[in-house]
Amino acid sequence: MPNRPPSELTQLLEASSSSTVQRAWEAFVRIHSSLLIRATRTLDGDYDSNMDRYAFVLEQLRADGLRRLRSYQPEARSKFSTWLVVVAKRLCVDYHRRRYGRPQRADGASSSADPVMLARKRLADLIAVDELSTLPDASTPNPEAGLVAKERSEALQAALAGLSNRDQLLLTLRFGDGATAGQIAALLGFPSRSLVYRELNKILKQLRMALEQRGIERPGA
């Protein structure tokens, strides 16, 4: 049974006038301020850097008519506070990118080019599903092969969408941003790097099973 949204979130999202929205927002921030500040401290930096990240998180949570908060979907296995921490840490990473740019690859090129496709390709390699991240284009000589590739890509997207917010963030950090296990452990609060690898293996196994249920077989199976 899904967890119910906390009352302060419901009141904020249902507020209809600017004054009630402001009061509800102040109440929401007052309740969750300590949690959000702790989330901003998972990255390196002094007090001022932490406060800059905290201000950015609040700004983004309120942006676009509370769009991020409205996207919350209760999950049976996690509370709203857990979801909020994941979102806040993701925003801290976004803030770091905006200020300092994305990590550079070993050849000196930026890793910012098409990070979603990069993540999907690396995931496809790891779960050993041939051509899973390849999308067909107009020059594809074999329409049937292009259709199979498209179906496989859509199956992977659906499998990824079925993961929890925390698991999606973990995969994005590892395969999209190229973060090390140590960096992920610090950012997401894992006690050790070995637990990061253990969690990654569990998620990849879950993805393989989800794909197999959709009829996507591993090569050689």
Secondary structure, DSSP 4 states (H G I P E B T S, - for coil): -PPPPPHHHHHHHH--SHHHHHHHHHHHHHHHHHHHHHHHTTSS--HHHHHHHHHHHHHHHHHHHHHHHHT---BTTB-HHHHHHHHHHHHHHHHHHHHH-PPBPTTS-BTTSSHHHHHHHHHHHHTT-TTTTPPP-TT-S-HHHHHHHHHHHHHHHHHHHTS-HHHHHHHIIIIIS---HHHHHHHHT-S-HHHHHHHHHHHHHHHHHHHHHTT-PPTT-
